[in-house]
Amino acid sequence: MFQLIFRGECQPGTDIETARNNARALFKASVEQVDRMFSGRPVVIRNRLEQAQAEKYRSVMQKHGMVAYVEAMEGTVEPEKEPAPQHEPTAAKQ
């Protein structure tokens, strides 16, 4: 599982007030919530996402002038493809 993290960073060419206004509209957030988002500390925007979902959210934030990060959630492990079980040859019945 993945989470979307925001640290208050703006895309190059986007001023902070534009990014703050975009965040407020995009997330329907209060001024206090936007202040927390732009505090410079990491804020989890969404969690428990599949990687494709998290990347989609990251892309939307990027289009609105914000830099977001997709990170694996602590305590989660990427699913590994397990090899097919090997069957021991059985002895021929006599």
N, CA, C and O atoms as a MOPAC input file, in Angstrom:
PM7 MOZYME 1SCF
protein

 N      0.84000 1    -1.18000 1     0.00000 1
 C      0.00000 1     0.00000 1     0.00000 1
 C      0.88800 1     1.24800 1     0.00000 1
 O      2.01700 1     1.23900 1     0.49100 1
 N      0.33700 1     2.30900 1    -0.56500 1
 C      1.10100 1     3.54000 1    -0.71700 1
 C      0.33200 1     4.70600 1    -0.11500 1
 O     -0.87400 1     4.63600 1     0.12100 1
 N      1.07500 1     5.78200 1     0.12200 1
 C      0.46600 1     7.00000 1     0.62700 1
 C      0.99000 1     8.17900 1    -0.18200 1
 O      2.08500 1     8.13600 1    -0.74100 1
 N      0.18300 1     9.22900 1    -0.23000 1
 C      0.53600 1    10.44500 1    -0.93400 1
 C      0.95100 1    11.47300 1     0.10900 1
 O      0.17300 1    11.80700 1     1.00300 1
 N      2.16700 1    11.97100 1    -0.00600 1
 C      2.74700 1    12.90000 1     0.96900 1
 C      2.93600 1    14.27100 1     0.31400 1
 O      3.36300 1    14.36900 1    -0.83600 1
 N      2.61400 1    15.31500 1     1.05700 1
 C      2.83300 1    16.68500 1     0.59600 1
 C      3.64100 1    17.42100 1     1.65300 1
 O      3.35500 1    17.32700 1     2.84600 1
 N      4.66400 1    18.16300 1     1.19800 1
 C      5.54900 1    18.86800 1     2.12700 1
 C      5.50800 1    20.38300 1     1.93700 1
 O      6.39900 1    21.09500 1     2.40200 1
 N      4.46800 1    20.87600 1     1.24900 1
 C      4.33300 1    22.32200 1     1.06900 1
 C      5.14500 1    22.88300 1    -0.08000 1
 O      5.31500 1    24.09900 1    -0.17300 1
 N      5.65000 1    22.03000 1    -0.95700 1
 C      6.46800 1    22.49400 1    -2.07200 1
 C      5.60500 1    22.81000 1    -3.29200 1
 O      4.59100 1    22.15900 1    -3.54800 1
 N      6.03900 1    23.83000 1    -4.03600 1
 C      5.33400 1    24.23200 1    -5.25700 1
 C      6.14100 1    23.80500 1    -6.48500 1
 O      7.36700 1    23.70600 1    -6.44300 1
 N      5.42100 1    23.55800 1    -7.56800 1
 C      6.07500 1    23.27800 1    -8.84100 1
 C      6.82400 1    24.54100 1    -9.28900 1
 O      6.40000 1    25.65400 1    -8.97800 1
 N      7.93800 1    24.37000 1   -10.02200 1
 C      8.64100 1    25.54800 1   -10.55100 1
 C      7.67600 1    26.40300 1   -11.38500 1
 O      6.93100 1    25.88200 1   -12.21400 1
 N      7.70100 1    27.70400 1   -11.15500 1
 C      6.83300 1    28.61900 1   -11.88600 1
 C      5.48100 1    28.84400 1   -11.22600 1
 O      4.68600 1    29.65000 1   -11.70900 1
 N      5.20900 1    28.14100 1   -10.12900 1
 C      3.95400 1    28.32400 1    -9.40200 1
 C      4.25100 1    29.05300 1    -8.10000 1
 O      5.06000 1    28.59200 1    -7.29400 1
 N      3.59400 1    30.19500 1    -7.89400 1
 C      3.83500 1    30.90900 1    -6.63700 1
 C      2.99300 1    30.28300 1    -5.52600 1
 O      1.99300 1    29.61400 1    -5.78500 1
 N      3.41300 1    30.51200 1    -4.30500 1
 C      2.80600 1    29.86200 1    -3.13900 1
 C      1.32300 1    30.20100 1    -2.99400 1
 O      0.53500 1    29.33300 1    -2.61900 1
 N      0.92900 1    31.42900 1    -3.27900 1
 C     -0.47900 1    31.79700 1    -3.12400 1
 C     -1.35800 1    31.06600 1    -4.13100 1
 O     -2.47000 1    30.65400 1    -3.80400 1
 N     -0.86500 1    30.90700 1    -5.34400 1
 C     -1.61700 1    30.14700 1    -6.35400 1
 C     -1.76900 1    28.70100 1    -5.90700 1
 O     -2.85800 1    28.13400 1    -5.98700 1
 N     -0.67500 1    28.10300 1    -5.43600 1
 C     -0.71800 1    26.71000 1    -4.97800 1
 C     -1.66100 1    26.56600 1    -3.78600 1
 O     -2.42400 1    25.60300 1    -3.71500 1
 N     -1.61600 1    27.50800 1    -2.85500 1
 C     -2.50600 1    27.46000 1    -1.68400 1
 C     -3.98000 1    27.55400 1    -2.11500 1
 O     -4.82600 1    26.80800 1    -1.62300 1
 N     -4.27100 1    28.47300 1    -3.03200 1
 C     -5.65200 1    28.61100 1    -3.52000 1
 C     -6.09100 1    27.34500 1    -4.25000 1
 O     -7.22600 1    26.89600 1    -4.09300 1
 N     -5.19200 1    26.77000 1    -5.04600 1
 C     -5.51800 1    25.52800 1    -5.74900 1
 C     -5.78100 1    24.39800 1    -4.75400 1
 O     -6.72000 1    23.62100 1    -4.92900 1
 N     -4.95800 1    24.30700 1    -3.71800 1
 C     -5.13600 1    23.26000 1    -2.70000 1
 C     -6.46800 1    23.44000 1    -1.98600 1
 O     -7.18400 1    22.47300 1    -1.72200 1
 N     -6.78600 1    24.67800 1    -1.68100 1
 C     -8.04900 1    24.95000 1    -0.97400 1
 C     -9.24400 1    24.51900 1    -1.81700 1
 O    -10.19200 1    23.93300 1    -1.29300 1
 N     -9.20900 1    24.80400 1    -3.12500 1
 C    -10.30300 1    24.42800 1    -4.01500 1
 C    -10.30800 1    22.92000 1    -4.27400 1
 O    -11.36300 1    22.28600 1    -4.24000 1
 N     -9.14800 1    22.35600 1    -4.52900 1
 C     -9.04200 1    20.93500 1    -4.86900 1
 C     -9.50600 1    20.04100 1    -3.72900 1
 O    -10.21400 1    19.05900 1    -3.95400 1
 N     -9.11100 1    20.37500 1    -2.51100 1
 C     -9.43300 1    19.53900 1    -1.34800 1
 C    -10.61900 1    20.05300 1    -0.53600 1
 O    -10.98300 1    19.47100 1     0.48500 1
 N    -11.22300 1    21.15800 1    -1.00400 1
 C    -12.32000 1    21.78000 1    -0.24600 1
 C    -11.88400 1    21.97900 1     1.21000 1
 O    -12.60400 1    21.65100 1     2.15300 1
 N    -10.68100 1    22.52500 1     1.34800 1
 C    -10.04100 1    22.64900 1     2.65700 1
 C    -10.25700 1    24.04400 1     3.24700 1
 O    -10.43600 1    25.03000 1     2.53200 1
 N    -10.23200 1    24.08400 1     4.55800 1
 C    -10.30900 1    25.37300 1     5.26000 1
 C     -8.93000 1    26.03300 1     5.21700 1
 O     -7.93300 1    25.40300 1     4.86300 1
 N     -8.89700 1    27.30700 1     5.58400 1
 C     -7.63100 1    28.03800 1     5.64000 1
 C     -6.67900 1    27.34700 1     6.61100 1
 O     -5.48200 1    27.25000 1     6.34100 1
 N     -7.20300 1    26.86200 1     7.74800 1
 C     -6.37300 1    26.18400 1     8.74500 1
 C     -5.77200 1    24.89600 1     8.17700 1
 O     -4.60700 1    24.58700 1     8.42500 1
 N     -6.57200 1    24.15000 1     7.41600 1
 C     -6.06900 1    22.91400 1     6.81400 1
 C     -4.98200 1    23.21900 1     5.78700 1
 O     -3.97300 1    22.51600 1     5.72000 1
 N     -5.18500 1    24.26200 1     4.98900 1
 C     -4.18200 1    24.64800 1     3.99700 1
 C     -2.90900 1    25.11800 1     4.70800 1
 O     -1.80500 1    24.82500 1     4.24900 1
 N     -3.05100 1    25.84000 1     5.82100 1
 C     -1.87700 1    26.26400 1     6.59400 1
 C     -1.06500 1    25.05200 1     7.03400 1
 O      0.16400 1    25.06200 1     6.96200 1
 N     -1.76100 1    23.99700 1     7.49300 1
 C     -1.06400 1    22.77100 1     7.90500 1
 C     -0.36600 1    22.11200 1     6.72000 1
 O      0.75800 1    21.62200 1     6.83700 1
 N     -1.05100 1    22.10800 1     5.57900 1
 C     -0.46800 1    21.48700 1     4.38500 1
 C      0.81500 1    22.18400 1     3.95500 1
 O      1.75600 1    21.53200 1     3.50400 1
 N      0.85600 1    23.50100 1     4.09100 1
 C      2.00200 1    24.28500 1     3.63400 1
 C      2.95700 1    24.64500 1     4.77800 1
 O      3.71800 1    25.60700 1     4.67700 1
 N      2.91400 1    23.88100 1     5.84800 1
 C      3.76900 1    24.16000 1     7.00600 1
 C      5.22100 1    23.75500 1     6.78200 1
 O      6.10500 1    24.16800 1     7.53300 1
 N      5.47000 1    22.94800 1     5.75300 1
 C      6.82900 1    22.45600 1     5.51400 1
 C      7.05100 1    21.07800 1     6.10300 1
 O      8.04100 1    20.41500 1     5.79200 1
 N      6.13200 1    20.64500 1     6.95500 1
 C      6.21500 1    19.29600 1     7.51800 1
 C      5.45700 1    18.33500 1     6.60900 1
 O      4.48400 1    18.73500 1     5.96900 1
 N      5.88600 1    17.07400 1     6.54100 1
 C      5.17000 1    16.10800 1     5.70200 1
 C      3.73600 1    15.90400 1     6.18500 1
 O      3.49100 1    15.72300 1     7.37800 1
 N      2.79600 1    15.93600 1     5.24400 1
 C      1.38200 1    15.72900 1     5.53100 1
 C      0.90100 1    14.59300 1     4.63500 1
 O      1.11900 1    14.61400 1     3.42400 1
 N      0.24900 1    13.60400 1     5.23500 1
 C     -0.32500 1    12.51500 1     4.45200 1
 C     -1.64600 1    13.01000 1     3.87700 1
 O     -2.58300 1    13.30900 1     4.61800 1
 N     -1.71500 1    13.09300 1     2.55100 1
 C     -2.92100 1    13.55100 1     1.87700 1
 C     -3.91200 1    12.39900 1     1.72600 1
 O     -5.10100 1    12.55200 1     2.00400 1
 N     -3.41400 1    11.25400 1     1.28600 1
 C     -4.22600 1    10.04100 1     1.15300 1
 C     -3.33900 1     8.87200 1     1.50800 1
 O     -2.12800 1     8.92100 1     1.29200 1
 N     -3.92900 1     7.81100 1     2.05500 1
 C     -3.15000 1     6.61900 1     2.35300 1
 C     -3.93400 1     5.38300 1     1.93800 1
 O     -5.08200 1     5.46800 1     1.50200 1
 N     -3.29600 1     4.25300 1     2.08500 1
 C     -3.89200 1     2.95900 1     1.73200 1
 C     -4.32400 1     2.93200 1     0.27100 1
 O     -5.43100 1     2.50700 1    -0.05900 1
 N     -3.42500 1     3.39400 1    -0.59500 1
 C     -3.69500 1     3.45200 1    -2.02700 1
 C     -2.86400 1     2.41700 1    -2.76800 1
 O     -1.76100 1     2.07200 1    -2.34400 1
 N     -3.39400 1     1.93200 1    -3.86300 1
 C     -2.58500 1     1.15200 1    -4.78900 1
 C     -1.63100 1     2.14600 1    -5.44300 1
 O     -1.92300 1     3.34100 1    -5.49200 1
 N     -0.50600 1     1.67300 1    -5.94100 1
 C      0.48500 1     2.58400 1    -6.49800 1
 C     -0.08000 1     3.40500 1    -7.66000 1
 O      0.20200 1     4.59900 1    -7.76000 1
 N     -0.86900 1     2.78500 1    -8.53400 1
 C     -1.44900 1     3.51600 1    -9.67000 1
 C     -2.37600 1     4.63600 1    -9.19500 1
 O     -2.38300 1     5.72300 1    -9.77300 1
 N     -3.15100 1     4.37400 1    -8.15000 1
 C     -4.03800 1     5.40800 1    -7.59800 1
 C     -3.21300 1     6.56300 1    -7.04100 1
 O     -3.51600 1     7.73100 1    -7.28400 1
 N     -2.17200 1     6.22500 1    -6.29400 1
 C     -1.32700 1     7.25100 1    -5.68200 1
 C     -0.66200 1     8.11000 1    -6.75400 1
 O     -0.57400 1     9.32900 1    -6.60500 1
 N     -0.20200 1     7.49200 1    -7.81800 1
 C      0.42900 1     8.24900 1    -8.91000 1
 C     -0.58100 1     9.16700 1    -9.59400 1
 O     -0.23000 1    10.26300 1   -10.03000 1
 N     -1.81700 1     8.72700 1    -9.68700 1
 C     -2.86600 1     9.55500 1   -10.28200 1
 C     -3.08900 1    10.80800 1    -9.43700 1
 O     -3.16300 1    11.91500 1    -9.97100 1
 N     -3.19400 1    10.63300 1    -8.12300 1
 C     -3.35200 1    11.78300 1    -7.22800 1
 C     -2.14200 1    12.71300 1    -7.30800 1
 O     -2.29200 1    13.93500 1    -7.32100 1
 N     -0.94700 1    12.13100 1    -7.36000 1
 C      0.28200 1    12.93000 1    -7.45700 1
 C      0.25200 1    13.78500 1    -8.72500 1
 O      0.63000 1    14.95600 1    -8.70600 1
 N     -0.19700 1    13.19000 1    -9.81300 1
 C     -0.27900 1    13.90300 1   -11.07900 1
 C     -1.27100 1    15.06100 1   -11.01400 1
 O     -0.99900 1    16.14000 1   -11.54000 1
 N     -2.41400 1    14.84600 1   -10.37600 1
 C     -3.41500 1    15.91000 1   -10.23100 1
 C     -2.83400 1    17.06300 1    -9.41700 1
 O     -3.01200 1    18.22900 1    -9.76900 1
 N     -2.14500 1    16.73400 1    -8.33500 1
 C     -1.54700 1    17.79300 1    -7.51100 1
 C     -0.49300 1    18.54900 1    -8.30900 1
 O     -0.38600 1    19.77000 1    -8.20200 1
 N      0.28400 1    17.82400 1    -9.10900 1
 C      1.31100 1    18.45800 1    -9.93900 1
 C      0.67200 1    19.45300 1   -10.90900 1
 O      1.18800 1    20.55500 1   -11.09600 1
 N     -0.43700 1    19.07400 1   -11.51900 1
 C     -1.13800 1    19.96300 1   -12.44800 1
 C     -1.67200 1    21.21300 1   -11.75200 1
 O     -1.89600 1    22.23900 1   -12.39300 1
 N     -1.87400 1    21.12200 1   -10.43300 1
 C     -2.35400 1    22.26400 1    -9.65200 1
 C     -1.21100 1    23.01200 1    -8.96700 1
 O     -1.44900 1    23.83700 1    -8.08600 1
 N      0.02800 1    22.72500 1    -9.37000 1
 C      1.17400 1    23.49600 1    -8.89500 1
 C      1.83600 1    23.00800 1    -7.62800 1
 O      2.64100 1    23.73200 1    -7.04000 1
 N      1.51900 1    21.78700 1    -7.18500 1
 C      2.07900 1    21.27200 1    -5.94500 1
 C      2.95900 1    20.04600 1    -6.21100 1
 O      2.69900 1    19.27600 1    -7.13500 1
 N      3.98600 1    19.87700 1    -5.40500 1
 C      4.87000 1    18.71600 1    -5.50800 1
 C      4.45500 1    17.72400 1    -4.42800 1
 O      4.52300 1    18.02800 1    -3.23800 1
 N      4.02600 1    16.53500 1    -4.85000 1
 C      3.63100 1    15.48700 1    -3.91000 1
 C      4.51700 1    14.27200 1    -4.14100 1
 O      5.13200 1    14.12500 1    -5.19600 1
 N      4.56900 1    13.41700 1    -3.15000 1
 C      5.42300 1    12.22700 1    -3.19900 1
 C      4.59200 1    10.98300 1    -2.91100 1
 O      3.70500 1    10.98800 1    -2.05700 1
 N      4.90000 1     9.92800 1    -3.64000 1
 C      4.26000 1     8.64000 1    -3.40900 1
 C      5.26800 1     7.79100 1    -2.64700 1
 O      6.38700 1     7.57500 1    -3.11400 1
 N      4.87100 1     7.31500 1    -1.48100 1
 C      5.75800 1     6.50600 1    -0.64900 1
 C      5.04000 1     5.24900 1    -0.19100 1
 O      3.83200 1     5.25600 1     0.04900 1
 N      5.80400 1     4.17000 1    -0.07400 1
 C      5.24000 1     2.93700 1     0.47600 1
 C      4.91700 1     3.19200 1     1.94900 1
 O      5.68100 1     3.84700 1     2.65800 1
 N      3.79400 1     2.67500 1     2.39200 1
 C      3.41600 1     2.85000 1     3.79300 1
 C      4.28400 1     1.94900 1     4.66000 1
 O      4.65600 1     0.84700 1     4.25700 1
 N      4.59800 1     2.43300 1     5.85300 1
 C      5.37800 1     1.63500 1     6.79200 1
 C      4.62900 1     0.36400 1     7.14000 1
 O      3.41100 1     0.37100 1     7.31600 1
 N      5.36800 1    -0.71600 1     7.23500 1
 C      4.75800 1    -1.98300 1     7.62200 1
 C      4.14000 1    -2.72700 1     6.46200 1
 O      3.58900 1    -3.81300 1     6.64200 1
 N      4.22300 1    -2.15100 1     5.26200 1
 C      3.70600 1    -2.87300 1     4.10100 1
 C      4.86900 1    -3.31600 1     3.24400 1
 O      5.88700 1    -2.63100 1     3.14000 1
 N      4.70500 1    -4.44300 1     2.64900 1
 C      5.74400 1    -5.01300 1     1.80700 1
 C      5.16200 1    -5.19200 1     0.42200 1
 O      4.01300 1    -5.60300 1     0.25700 1
 N      5.97200 1    -4.87700 1    -0.56400 1
 C      5.53000 1    -5.08900 1    -1.92700 1
 C      5.24800 1    -6.56400 1    -2.13100 1
 O      6.04800 1    -7.40800 1    -1.72800 1
 N      4.11300 1    -6.89100 1    -2.75500 1
 C      3.84600 1    -8.30300 1    -2.99100 1
 C      4.86100 1    -8.87000 1    -3.97400 1
 O      5.11500 1    -8.29500 1    -5.03300 1
 N      5.42400 1    -9.99000 1    -3.60800 1
 C      6.38200 1   -10.64700 1    -4.48600 1
 C      5.69700 1   -11.81700 1    -5.15300 1
 O      4.83800 1   -12.48300 1    -4.57400 1
 N      6.10200 1   -12.04700 1    -6.38600 1
 C      5.55500 1   -13.21000 1    -7.07000 1
 C      6.26800 1   -14.42800 1    -6.52600 1
 O      7.49000 1   -14.55200 1    -6.61500 1
 N      5.49000 1   -15.31000 1    -5.96900 1
 C      6.08400 1   -16.51700 1    -5.42100 1
 C      6.21300 1   -17.54900 1    -6.52400 1
 O      5.33000 1   -17.66300 1    -7.37400 1
 N      7.29200 1   -18.29200 1    -6.52000 1
 C      7.43000 1   -19.32500 1    -7.54100 1
 C      6.35700 1   -20.39100 1    -7.34700 1
 O      5.87000 1   -20.62400 1    -6.24000 1
 N      6.01200 1   -21.01900 1    -8.44400 1
 C      5.01500 1   -22.09300 1    -8.37400 1
 C      5.56000 1   -23.18300 1    -7.46400 1
 O      6.75400 1   -23.47900 1    -7.49900 1
 N      4.69900 1   -23.78000 1    -6.65200 1
 C      5.17400 1   -24.83100 1    -5.75100 1
 C      5.75800 1   -25.99800 1    -6.54500 1
 O      5.21700 1   -26.41700 1    -7.56900 1
 N      6.85200 1   -26.49400 1    -6.05100 1
 C      7.49900 1   -27.64100 1    -6.67400 1
 C      6.96700 1   -28.91100 1    -6.04300 1
 O      6.99500 1   -29.06100 1    -4.82100 1
 N      6.49600 1   -29.80100 1    -6.84700 1
 C      5.97600 1   -31.06700 1    -6.32800 1
 C      7.07000 1   -32.12600 1    -6.39000 1
 O      7.75600 1   -32.29200 1    -7.39900 1
 N      7.20300 1   -32.81800 1    -5.30100 1
 C      8.17600 1   -33.90400 1    -5.25300 1
 C      7.63000 1   -35.05200 1    -6.09400 1
 O      6.43700 1   -35.34900 1    -6.04000 1
 N      8.49300 1   -35.69500 1    -6.86800 1
 C      8.00100 1   -36.84000 1    -7.62700 1
 C      7.55200 1   -37.93300 1    -6.64800 1
 O      8.22900 1   -38.22400 1    -5.66200 1
 N      6.43300 1   -38.50700 1    -6.93900 1
 C      5.92900 1   -39.54300 1    -6.05200 1
 C      6.45000 1   -40.89200 1    -6.51900 1
 O      6.62900 1   -41.13600 1    -7.71200 1
 N      6.68300 1   -41.74600 1    -5.55900 1
 C      7.17400 1   -43.09900 1    -5.89500 1
 C      6.04100 1   -43.87500 1    -6.54500 1
 O      4.88100 1   -43.74800 1    -6.15100 1
 N      6.38100 1   -44.66700 1    -7.52800 1
 C      5.37500 1   -45.45700 1    -8.22500 1
 C      4.83200 1   -46.52400 1    -7.28100 1
 O      5.59000 1   -47.19400 1    -6.57800 1
 N      3.52100 1   -46.67000 1    -7.27700 1
 C      2.91800 1   -47.68100 1    -6.39200 1
 C      3.13500 1   -49.04400 1    -6.99000 1
 O      3.02100 1   -49.23400 1    -8.20100 1
 N      3.44500 1   -49.98500 1    -6.14100 1
 C      3.67900 1   -51.35900 1    -6.62600 1
 C      2.63500 1   -52.29000 1    -6.16800 1
 O      2.68400 1   -53.47800 1    -6.48700 1

